[in-house]
Amino acid sequence: MQYRIDEKSGNSLSVLGFGCMRFPKSRGNTDYEKSEELVLRAVENGVNYFDTAYMYPQSEETLGKIITANSLRDKIYLATKLPLVLIKKPDDIEKYFLRQLEQLQTDYIDYYLMHMLIDMRLWESLKSYGIRQWITDKKASGKIKNVGFSFHGSREDFLKLLDAYDWDFCQIQYNYSDENYQAGVTGLRAAYEKGIPVIIMEPLLGGKLINALPEKAVSLFKTANPDLSLAARGLRWLLNQKEVTCILSGMNTLEQLYDNVETSDNCPADSLSEDELTLYDEVINIFRKANKIPCTGCGYCLPCPNNVNIPSCFAAYNACYTHSYAYGLRLYAMSTGGFSKTSGAARRCIKCGKCERHCPQKIAIRSELDKVKRKLETPPYRFAMAVARQVMGR
């Protein structure tokens, strides 16, 4: 297994991390025996970073049971997340943390994340609940070793959050089809420059870069090297970047595990040839041609005077066609801050035209945002977001 150093703590993390959101299921419940086998084989093959969350059904309980039953606690780094969506008052922070320790059958967490910290407004809310002192106390007691945040929001908000606290690490969505989506490559490099380790989630876009890859793209990959799986292609693109510390994969079969382990063993940073990098460019171009709006996510249209997150609006709209409407809708809710009063949704466009003057692709942004609004901001969606904001106190 290849390892990269977490410069903040000095820990040596396996470049392949185990994302525990997608443990194998049996009749709707987590299959403990299959999950245990996967975890044990992962550890056996050098994986030492395991990521779970309170919001992942049955995940913390299953992982905790496996760790205890097999005496793995001192062999791995355990990551889980504070469920911000459930935090309504200061006492909730401690309440959920203690519950997580119980479910994970441990007395400390190696890597603890603020789950879905999407903007500064949410961070300010947490600060008003005393989160900074709470973190200080937990780190002093050894109950939390490293604190970070997982991010689903705009690049601008990510950069602000990086500077808002002395984070030990962060976690972003990043893959070869989303280089400029959410935090993107700009956020990745900004964190690296600050010495903040970056954990990658959705390296295969939730399996979409395997199951929903355009046939022309699949053909290009297979012609270049039929022995490399589509999953390997996704991981290799990430492993090639020195700024990436650890890549989470939600493996639920041994075949997936062994393929990912082999890939992680054989692709150090800066090892891809120019031909292979060119191949990724060709595949990305296929994605863009399949997209309804030819936005590259460059961000030259930003900042919007009325806070519209234009690249994320277009990315979500395109995802409705390249992947599925449900997936596009989920991206839209997360990346435009649908859960927040300071939303970057398409409906906020005031038709000023400033964005269009700066767009290198010469996109008719105002009319395209109208399409986004009609497709994604349906009455049921707006009602659901209103309810979510009320429940979450935003």
C-alpha positions as a Markdown table, in Angstrom:
| # | Residue | x | y | z |
|---|---|---|---|---|
| 1 | Met | 0.0 | 0.0 | 0.0 |
| 2 | Gln | 1.2 | 3.5 | -0.8 |
| 3 | Tyr | 1.1 | 6.0 | 2.1 |
| 4 | Arg | 1.1 | 9.8 | 2.3 |
| 5 | Ile | 2.1 | 11.8 | 5.3 |
| 6 | Asp | -0.5 | 14.0 | 7.0 |
| 7 | Glu | 1.8 | 16.9 | 7.6 |
| 8 | Lys | -0.3 | 18.3 | 10.4 |
| 9 | Ser | -0.2 | 15.3 | 12.7 |
| 10 | Gly | 2.7 | 13.3 | 11.2 |
| 11 | Asn | 0.4 | 10.3 | 10.6 |
| 12 | Ser | 1.1 | 8.1 | 7.6 |
| 13 | Leu | -2.3 | 7.5 | 5.9 |
| 14 | Ser | -3.0 | 4.9 | 3.3 |
| 15 | Val | -3.8 | 6.6 | 0.0 |
| 16 | Leu | -6.8 | 4.3 | -0.2 |
| 17 | Gly | -9.3 | 5.0 | 2.5 |
| 18 | Phe | -12.4 | 2.9 | 3.2 |
| 19 | Gly | -15.6 | 4.8 | 3.0 |
| 20 | Cys | -18.2 | 3.0 | 5.1 |
| 21 | Met | -21.4 | 4.6 | 3.8 |
| 22 | Arg | -22.0 | 1.7 | 1.4 |
| 23 | Phe | -21.4 | -1.4 | 3.5 |
| 24 | Pro | -23.0 | -4.5 | 1.8 |
| 25 | Lys | -26.7 | -4.9 | 2.4 |
| 26 | Ser | -28.9 | -7.9 | 2.9 |
| 27 | Arg | -32.7 | -7.4 | 2.9 |
| 28 | Gly | -32.3 | -3.7 | 3.6 |
| 29 | Asn | -29.9 | -4.1 | 6.5 |
| 30 | Thr | -26.2 | -4.0 | 6.7 |
| 31 | Asp | -24.7 | -7.5 | 6.1 |
| 32 | Tyr | -22.3 | -7.8 | 9.1 |
| 33 | Glu | -20.4 | -10.9 | 7.9 |
| 34 | Lys | -19.7 | -9.4 | 4.5 |
| 35 | Ser | -18.8 | -6.0 | 5.9 |
| 36 | Glu | -16.4 | -7.7 | 8.4 |
| 37 | Glu | -14.7 | -9.6 | 5.7 |
| 38 | Leu | -14.2 | -6.4 | 3.7 |
| 39 | Val | -12.8 | -4.5 | 6.6 |
| 40 | Leu | -10.4 | -7.3 | 7.6 |
| 41 | Arg | -9.1 | -7.8 | 4.1 |
| 42 | Ala | -8.7 | -4.0 | 3.7 |
| 43 | Val | -6.6 | -3.9 | 6.9 |
| 44 | Glu | -4.7 | -6.9 | 5.7 |
| 45 | Asn | -3.8 | -5.1 | 2.5 |
| 46 | Gly | -2.6 | -1.9 | 4.2 |
| 47 | Val | -5.7 | 0.3 | 4.4 |
| 48 | Asn | -5.6 | 2.2 | 7.6 |
| 49 | Tyr | -8.1 | 5.1 | 7.2 |
| 50 | Phe | -11.8 | 4.3 | 7.8 |
| 51 | Asp | -14.5 | 6.9 | 7.3 |
| 52 | Thr | -18.0 | 6.7 | 8.7 |
| 53 | Ala | -20.7 | 9.2 | 9.9 |
| 54 | Tyr | -23.6 | 9.4 | 12.3 |
| 55 | Met | -25.9 | 10.0 | 9.4 |
| 56 | Tyr | -24.9 | 6.7 | 7.6 |
| 57 | Pro | -27.5 | 4.2 | 8.6 |
| 58 | Gln | -26.0 | 1.4 | 10.7 |
| 59 | Ser | -22.5 | 2.3 | 9.7 |
| 60 | Glu | -21.0 | 3.5 | 13.0 |
| 61 | Glu | -22.6 | 0.5 | 14.9 |
| 62 | Thr | -21.3 | -2.0 | 12.3 |
| 63 | Leu | -17.8 | -0.6 | 12.1 |
| 64 | Gly | -17.5 | -0.3 | 15.9 |
| 65 | Lys | -18.5 | -3.9 | 16.3 |
| 66 | Ile | -16.0 | -5.1 | 13.7 |
| 67 | Ile | -13.2 | -3.0 | 15.2 |
| 68 | Thr | -13.8 | -4.4 | 18.7 |
| 69 | Ala | -14.4 | -8.0 | 17.7 |
| 70 | Asn | -11.1 | -8.1 | 15.8 |
| 71 | Ser | -8.9 | -5.8 | 18.0 |
| 72 | Leu | -8.4 | -3.3 | 15.2 |
| 73 | Arg | -8.5 | 0.0 | 17.1 |
| 74 | Asp | -4.8 | 0.5 | 17.4 |
| 75 | Lys | -4.2 | -0.5 | 13.7 |
| 76 | Ile | -6.4 | 2.1 | 12.0 |
| 77 | Tyr | -7.3 | 5.7 | 11.9 |
| 78 | Leu | -11.0 | 6.2 | 12.6 |
| 79 | Ala | -12.9 | 9.1 | 11.1 |
| 80 | Thr | -16.5 | 10.1 | 11.8 |
| 81 | Lys | -18.6 | 13.2 | 11.6 |
| 82 | Leu | -20.7 | 15.5 | 13.8 |
| 83 | Pro | -24.2 | 15.6 | 12.3 |
| 84 | Leu | -24.6 | 19.3 | 11.9 |
| 85 | Val | -28.1 | 18.9 | 10.5 |
| 86 | Leu | -29.2 | 17.6 | 13.9 |
| 87 | Ile | -27.5 | 20.3 | 16.1 |
| 88 | Lys | -30.2 | 22.6 | 17.4 |
| 89 | Lys | -28.6 | 23.8 | 20.6 |
| 90 | Pro | -25.2 | 23.8 | 22.3 |
| 91 | Asp | -25.8 | 20.6 | 24.3 |
| 92 | Asp | -26.5 | 18.6 | 21.2 |
| 93 | Ile | -22.8 | 18.7 | 20.2 |
| 94 | Glu | -21.8 | 16.7 | 23.3 |
| 95 | Lys | -24.9 | 14.5 | 23.1 |
| 96 | Tyr | -24.2 | 13.3 | 19.6 |
| 97 | Phe | -20.5 | 12.9 | 20.2 |
| 98 | Leu | -21.0 | 10.7 | 23.2 |
| 99 | Arg | -23.5 | 8.6 | 21.2 |
| 100 | Gln | -21.0 | 8.2 | 18.5 |
| 101 | Leu | -18.3 | 7.0 | 20.9 |
| 102 | Glu | -20.7 | 4.5 | 22.2 |
| 103 | Gln | -21.7 | 3.2 | 18.7 |
| 104 | Leu | -18.1 | 3.0 | 17.6 |
| 105 | Gln | -17.1 | 1.3 | 20.9 |
| 106 | Thr | -14.1 | 3.6 | 21.4 |
| 107 | Asp | -13.0 | 6.4 | 23.7 |
| 108 | Tyr | -11.4 | 8.6 | 21.0 |
| 109 | Ile | -11.8 | 9.6 | 17.4 |
| 110 | Asp | -8.7 | 10.1 | 15.2 |
| 111 | Tyr | -10.3 | 12.3 | 12.6 |
| 112 | Tyr | -13.5 | 14.2 | 13.5 |
| 113 | Leu | -15.3 | 16.2 | 10.9 |
| 114 | Met | -18.0 | 18.9 | 10.9 |
| 115 | His | -20.4 | 17.1 | 8.5 |
| 116 | Met | -21.5 | 19.2 | 5.5 |
| 117 | Leu | -20.1 | 22.5 | 6.6 |
| 118 | Ile | -21.3 | 24.4 | 3.6 |
| 119 | Asp | -20.7 | 28.1 | 4.4 |
| 120 | Met | -19.5 | 30.7 | 6.8 |
| 121 | Arg | -23.0 | 31.3 | 8.1 |
| 122 | Leu | -23.2 | 27.7 | 9.4 |
| 123 | Trp | -19.7 | 28.0 | 11.0 |
| 124 | Glu | -20.7 | 31.2 | 12.7 |
| 125 | Ser | -23.8 | 29.4 | 14.1 |
| 126 | Leu | -21.5 | 26.6 | 15.4 |
| 127 | Lys | -19.2 | 29.2 | 17.0 |
| 128 | Ser | -22.2 | 30.7 | 18.8 |
| 129 | Tyr | -22.8 | 27.3 | 20.3 |
| 130 | Gly | -19.3 | 27.2 | 21.7 |
| 131 | Ile | -17.8 | 24.8 | 19.1 |
| 132 | Arg | -14.3 | 26.3 | 19.3 |
| 133 | Gln | -14.0 | 25.7 | 23.0 |
| 134 | Trp | -15.6 | 22.3 | 22.7 |
| 135 | Ile | -13.0 | 21.3 | 20.1 |
| 136 | Thr | -10.2 | 22.7 | 22.3 |
| 137 | Asp | -11.4 | 20.7 | 25.3 |
| 138 | Lys | -11.8 | 17.4 | 23.3 |
| 139 | Lys | -8.4 | 17.7 | 21.8 |
| 140 | Ala | -6.8 | 18.5 | 25.2 |
| 141 | Ser | -8.5 | 15.4 | 26.7 |
| 142 | Gly | -7.4 | 13.2 | 23.7 |
| 143 | Lys | -10.9 | 12.3 | 22.8 |
| 144 | Ile | -10.4 | 14.0 | 19.4 |
| 145 | Lys | -7.0 | 13.8 | 17.8 |
| 146 | Asn | -7.7 | 15.9 | 14.6 |
| 147 | Val | -10.6 | 18.1 | 13.6 |
| 148 | Gly | -11.7 | 19.0 | 10.1 |
| 149 | Phe | -14.8 | 19.4 | 7.9 |
| 150 | Ser | -16.5 | 17.8 | 5.0 |
| 151 | Phe | -17.6 | 20.3 | 2.3 |
| 152 | His | -20.5 | 20.6 | -0.1 |
| 153 | Gly | -20.7 | 24.2 | -1.3 |
| 154 | Ser | -19.2 | 26.8 | -3.5 |
| 155 | Arg | -15.4 | 27.3 | -4.1 |
| 156 | Glu | -15.6 | 30.8 | -2.5 |
| 157 | Asp | -17.2 | 29.4 | 0.7 |
| 158 | Phe | -14.6 | 26.7 | 0.9 |
| 159 | Leu | -11.7 | 29.2 | 0.6 |
| 160 | Lys | -13.3 | 31.3 | 3.4 |
| 161 | Leu | -13.7 | 28.3 | 5.6 |
| 162 | Leu | -10.1 | 27.3 | 5.2 |
| 163 | Asp | -9.1 | 30.6 | 6.8 |
| 164 | Ala | -11.8 | 30.5 | 9.5 |
| 165 | Tyr | -10.1 | 28.0 | 11.8 |
| 166 | Asp | -6.9 | 26.2 | 12.2 |
| 167 | Trp | -8.2 | 22.9 | 10.7 |
| 168 | Asp | -6.2 | 19.7 | 10.9 |
| 169 | Phe | -7.7 | 18.4 | 7.6 |
| 170 | Cys | -10.6 | 18.7 | 5.3 |
| 171 | Gln | -12.7 | 16.5 | 3.0 |
| 172 | Ile | -14.0 | 17.5 | -0.5 |
| 173 | Gln | -15.7 | 15.9 | -3.5 |
| 174 | Tyr | -13.3 | 15.7 | -6.3 |
| 175 | Asn | -12.9 | 13.5 | -9.5 |
| 176 | Tyr | -11.9 | 13.9 | -13.1 |
| 177 | Ser | -15.4 | 14.9 | -14.2 |
| 178 | Asp | -15.7 | 17.5 | -11.4 |
| 179 | Glu | -12.4 | 19.3 | -11.4 |
| 180 | Asn | -14.0 | 22.7 | -11.0 |
| 181 | Tyr | -17.0 | 21.7 | -9.0 |
| 182 | Gln | -17.5 | 22.8 | -5.4 |
| 183 | Ala | -14.1 | 23.2 | -3.8 |
| 184 | Gly | -12.5 | 21.8 | -7.0 |
| 185 | Val | -8.8 | 21.9 | -7.9 |
| 186 | Thr | -8.5 | 25.5 | -6.7 |
| 187 | Gly | -9.7 | 24.4 | -3.2 |
| 188 | Leu | -7.5 | 21.3 | -3.2 |
| 189 | Arg | -4.4 | 23.3 | -4.0 |
| 190 | Ala | -5.3 | 26.1 | -1.5 |
| 191 | Ala | -5.6 | 23.5 | 1.3 |
| 192 | Tyr | -2.3 | 21.9 | 0.3 |
| 193 | Glu | -0.5 | 25.3 | 0.3 |
| 194 | Lys | -1.8 | 25.8 | 3.9 |
| 195 | Gly | -0.5 | 22.4 | 4.9 |
| 196 | Ile | -4.0 | 21.0 | 5.4 |
| 197 | Pro | -4.4 | 17.3 | 4.4 |
| 198 | Val | -7.2 | 16.7 | 1.9 |
| 199 | Ile | -9.4 | 13.6 | 2.0 |
| 200 | Ile | -11.2 | 12.9 | -1.3 |
| 201 | Met | -14.8 | 11.7 | -1.3 |
| 202 | Glu | -16.8 | 10.7 | -4.4 |
| 203 | Pro | -13.7 | 9.8 | -6.4 |
| 204 | Leu | -15.9 | 7.8 | -8.8 |
| 205 | Leu | -18.9 | 10.2 | -8.5 |
| 206 | Gly | -20.9 | 7.7 | -6.5 |
| 207 | Gly | -20.2 | 5.0 | -9.1 |
| 208 | Lys | -21.3 | 7.2 | -12.0 |
| 209 | Leu | -17.8 | 7.1 | -13.6 |
| 210 | Ile | -18.3 | 3.4 | -13.9 |
| 211 | Asn | -22.0 | 2.8 | -14.5 |
| 212 | Ala | -22.9 | 6.0 | -16.3 |
| 213 | Leu | -19.8 | 6.8 | -18.3 |
| 214 | Pro | -20.7 | 7.6 | -22.0 |
| 215 | Glu | -19.9 | 4.6 | -24.2 |
| 216 | Lys | -17.5 | 6.7 | -26.3 |
| 217 | Ala | -15.5 | 7.4 | -23.2 |
| 218 | Val | -15.5 | 3.8 | -22.1 |
| 219 | Ser | -14.2 | 2.8 | -25.5 |
| 220 | Leu | -11.3 | 5.3 | -25.3 |
| 221 | Phe | -10.2 | 4.0 | -22.0 |
| 222 | Lys | -10.5 | 0.3 | -23.0 |
| 223 | Thr | -8.6 | 0.9 | -26.3 |
| 224 | Ala | -5.8 | 2.6 | -24.5 |
| 225 | Asn | -5.5 | -0.2 | -21.9 |
| 226 | Pro | -8.1 | -2.9 | -21.6 |
| 227 | Asp | -6.5 | -4.2 | -18.4 |
| 228 | Leu | -7.3 | -1.1 | -16.4 |
| 229 | Ser | -10.8 | -1.0 | -14.9 |
| 230 | Leu | -12.9 | 2.2 | -15.0 |
| 231 | Ala | -12.5 | 2.5 | -11.2 |
| 232 | Ala | -8.7 | 2.3 | -11.7 |
| 233 | Arg | -8.9 | 5.2 | -14.2 |
| 234 | Gly | -10.7 | 7.3 | -11.7 |
| 235 | Leu | -8.3 | 6.6 | -8.8 |
| 236 | Arg | -5.2 | 7.0 | -11.0 |
| 237 | Trp | -6.2 | 10.5 | -11.9 |
| 238 | Leu | -6.4 | 11.4 | -8.3 |
| 239 | Leu | -3.3 | 9.5 | -7.1 |
| 240 | Asn | -1.3 | 11.4 | -9.7 |
| 241 | Gln | -1.9 | 14.6 | -7.7 |
| 242 | Lys | 0.5 | 15.2 | -4.8 |
| 243 | Glu | -2.1 | 17.4 | -3.1 |
| 244 | Val | -4.3 | 14.4 | -2.5 |
| 245 | Thr | -3.7 | 12.8 | 0.9 |
| 246 | Cys | -6.3 | 10.0 | 1.0 |
| 247 | Ile | -9.0 | 8.8 | -1.4 |
| 248 | Leu | -12.2 | 7.3 | 0.1 |
| 249 | Ser | -13.8 | 4.5 | -1.8 |
| 250 | Gly | -17.1 | 2.9 | -0.8 |
| 251 | Met | -16.1 | -0.6 | -1.5 |
| 252 | Asn | -18.8 | -3.3 | -1.0 |
| 253 | Thr | -17.3 | -6.3 | -2.8 |
| 254 | Leu | -13.9 | -8.0 | -2.4 |
| 255 | Glu | -13.4 | -7.5 | -6.2 |
| 256 | Gln | -13.6 | -3.8 | -5.8 |
| 257 | Leu | -11.3 | -3.8 | -2.8 |
| 258 | Tyr | -8.6 | -5.8 | -4.5 |
| 259 | Asp | -8.8 | -3.7 | -7.7 |
| 260 | Asn | -8.5 | -0.5 | -5.7 |
| 261 | Val | -5.6 | -1.9 | -3.6 |
| 262 | Glu | -3.7 | -2.8 | -6.7 |
| 263 | Thr | -4.3 | 0.6 | -8.3 |
| 264 | Ser | -3.2 | 2.3 | -5.1 |
| 265 | Asp | 0.0 | 0.3 | -4.9 |
| 266 | Asn | 1.1 | 1.2 | -8.4 |
| 267 | Cys | 0.4 | 4.9 | -9.1 |
| 268 | Pro | 2.6 | 7.4 | -7.1 |
| 269 | Ala | 2.2 | 11.1 | -7.6 |
| 270 | Asp | 3.3 | 12.6 | -10.9 |
| 271 | Ser | 3.5 | 9.2 | -12.5 |
| 272 | Leu | 1.0 | 9.4 | -15.4 |
| 273 | Ser | 2.4 | 9.9 | -18.8 |
| 274 | Glu | 1.5 | 12.8 | -21.1 |
| 275 | Asp | -0.5 | 10.4 | -23.3 |
| 276 | Glu | -2.6 | 9.2 | -20.3 |
| 277 | Leu | -3.2 | 12.8 | -19.2 |
| 278 | Thr | -4.3 | 13.6 | -22.7 |
| 279 | Leu | -6.7 | 10.6 | -22.6 |
| 280 | Tyr | -8.4 | 12.1 | -19.6 |
| 281 | Asp | -8.7 | 15.4 | -21.4 |
| 282 | Glu | -10.5 | 13.6 | -24.3 |
| 283 | Val | -12.8 | 11.8 | -21.9 |
| 284 | Ile | -13.6 | 15.0 | -20.1 |
| 285 | Asn | -14.4 | 16.6 | -23.5 |
| 286 | Ile | -16.9 | 13.8 | -24.1 |
| 287 | Phe | -18.6 | 14.7 | -20.9 |
| 288 | Arg | -18.8 | 18.3 | -21.8 |
| 289 | Lys | -20.3 | 17.5 | -25.2 |
| 290 | Ala | -22.9 | 15.3 | -23.5 |
| 291 | Asn | -23.8 | 18.2 | -21.2 |
| 292 | Lys | -26.6 | 20.5 | -22.2 |
| 293 | Ile | -24.7 | 23.7 | -21.0 |
| 294 | Pro | -21.0 | 23.8 | -22.1 |
| 295 | Cys | -19.8 | 25.2 | -18.7 |
| 296 | Thr | -16.3 | 24.2 | -17.7 |
| 297 | Gly | -16.7 | 25.5 | -14.2 |
| 298 | Cys | -13.8 | 28.0 | -14.6 |
| 299 | Gly | -15.5 | 30.5 | -12.3 |
| 300 | Tyr | -14.8 | 33.6 | -14.4 |
| 301 | Cys | -18.5 | 34.5 | -14.1 |
| 302 | Leu | -18.1 | 34.9 | -10.4 |
| 303 | Pro | -18.7 | 36.6 | -8.0 |
| 304 | Cys | -22.3 | 37.1 | -8.9 |
| 305 | Pro | -23.7 | 40.4 | -7.4 |
| 306 | Asn | -26.7 | 38.5 | -6.1 |
| 307 | Asn | -24.8 | 35.4 | -5.0 |
| 308 | Val | -25.9 | 33.0 | -7.7 |
| 309 | Asn | -23.5 | 30.0 | -7.8 |
| 310 | Ile | -23.6 | 29.8 | -11.5 |
| 311 | Pro | -21.1 | 26.9 | -12.1 |
| 312 | Ser | -22.9 | 24.7 | -9.6 |
| 313 | Cys | -26.3 | 25.5 | -11.1 |
| 314 | Phe | -25.0 | 24.4 | -14.5 |
| 315 | Ala | -23.2 | 21.3 | -13.1 |
| 316 | Ala | -26.4 | 20.1 | -11.4 |
| 317 | Tyr | -28.5 | 20.8 | -14.5 |
| 318 | Asn | -26.1 | 18.8 | -16.7 |
| 319 | Ala | -26.0 | 16.0 | -14.2 |
| 320 | Cys | -29.7 | 15.6 | -14.8 |
| 321 | Tyr | -28.9 | 14.5 | -18.3 |
| 322 | Thr | -25.5 | 12.8 | -18.0 |
| 323 | His | -26.5 | 10.8 | -14.8 |
| 324 | Ser | -30.1 | 11.1 | -13.5 |
| 325 | Tyr | -32.6 | 13.8 | -12.5 |
| 326 | Ala | -32.5 | 12.6 | -8.9 |
| 327 | Tyr | -28.7 | 12.9 | -8.8 |
| 328 | Gly | -28.8 | 16.4 | -10.4 |
| 329 | Leu | -31.4 | 17.5 | -7.9 |
| 330 | Arg | -29.3 | 16.3 | -5.0 |
| 331 | Leu | -26.3 | 18.2 | -6.4 |
| 332 | Tyr | -28.3 | 21.3 | -6.8 |
| 333 | Ala | -29.6 | 21.2 | -3.2 |
| 334 | Met | -26.1 | 20.7 | -1.8 |
| 335 | Ser | -23.9 | 22.9 | -4.0 |
| 336 | Thr | -26.2 | 25.9 | -4.3 |
| 337 | Gly | -27.0 | 25.9 | -0.6 |
| 338 | Gly | -30.6 | 24.9 | -0.9 |
| 339 | Phe | -30.6 | 24.2 | 2.8 |
| 340 | Ser | -29.5 | 27.8 | 3.5 |
| 341 | Lys | -31.2 | 31.1 | 3.6 |
| 342 | Thr | -28.2 | 32.5 | 1.7 |
| 343 | Ser | -28.9 | 30.2 | -1.3 |
| 344 | Gly | -26.9 | 30.5 | -4.6 |
| 345 | Ala | -29.9 | 29.2 | -6.5 |
| 346 | Ala | -30.8 | 30.2 | -10.1 |
| 347 | Arg | -33.9 | 32.0 | -9.0 |
| 348 | Arg | -31.7 | 34.7 | -7.5 |
| 349 | Cys | -30.5 | 35.9 | -10.9 |
| 350 | Ile | -31.4 | 39.6 | -11.4 |
| 351 | Lys | -30.5 | 39.6 | -15.2 |
| 352 | Cys | -27.7 | 42.1 | -14.8 |
| 353 | Gly | -25.5 | 40.4 | -17.4 |
| 354 | Lys | -22.2 | 40.9 | -15.6 |
| 355 | Cys | -21.5 | 37.2 | -15.7 |
| 356 | Glu | -21.9 | 37.0 | -19.5 |
| 357 | Arg | -19.3 | 39.7 | -20.1 |
| 358 | His | -16.7 | 37.5 | -18.4 |
| 359 | Cys | -17.6 | 34.0 | -19.6 |
| 360 | Pro | -14.9 | 32.5 | -21.9 |
| 361 | Gln | -17.4 | 30.0 | -23.3 |
| 362 | Lys | -19.7 | 32.9 | -24.3 |
| 363 | Ile | -22.6 | 31.1 | -22.6 |
| 364 | Ala | -26.0 | 33.0 | -22.5 |
| 365 | Ile | -25.9 | 32.6 | -18.8 |
| 366 | Arg | -29.1 | 34.4 | -18.0 |
| 367 | Ser | -31.3 | 32.3 | -20.3 |
| 368 | Glu | -29.5 | 29.1 | -19.2 |
| 369 | Leu | -30.2 | 29.9 | -15.6 |
| 370 | Asp | -33.9 | 30.2 | -16.5 |
| 371 | Lys | -33.7 | 26.6 | -17.8 |
| 372 | Val | -32.1 | 25.5 | -14.6 |
| 373 | Lys | -34.8 | 27.2 | -12.6 |
| 374 | Arg | -37.6 | 25.6 | -14.6 |
| 375 | Lys | -36.1 | 22.2 | -14.4 |
| 376 | Leu | -34.8 | 22.1 | -10.9 |
| 377 | Glu | -36.7 | 24.7 | -8.8 |
| 378 | Thr | -40.1 | 23.0 | -9.1 |
| 379 | Pro | -42.7 | 23.8 | -6.4 |
| 380 | Pro | -42.1 | 20.5 | -4.7 |
| 381 | Tyr | -38.4 | 21.2 | -4.5 |
| 382 | Arg | -38.8 | 24.7 | -3.1 |
| 383 | Phe | -41.3 | 23.4 | -0.5 |
| 384 | Ala | -38.9 | 20.7 | 0.5 |
| 385 | Met | -36.0 | 23.2 | 0.9 |
| 386 | Ala | -38.2 | 25.5 | 2.9 |
| 387 | Val | -39.1 | 22.6 | 5.3 |
| 388 | Ala | -35.4 | 21.6 | 5.5 |
| 389 | Arg | -34.3 | 25.1 | 6.4 |
| 390 | Gln | -37.0 | 25.3 | 9.1 |
| 391 | Val | -36.0 | 22.0 | 10.5 |
| 392 | Met | -32.3 | 22.9 | 10.4 |
| 393 | Gly | -32.8 | 26.3 | 11.8 |
| 394 | Arg | -31.4 | 28.1 | 8.8 |
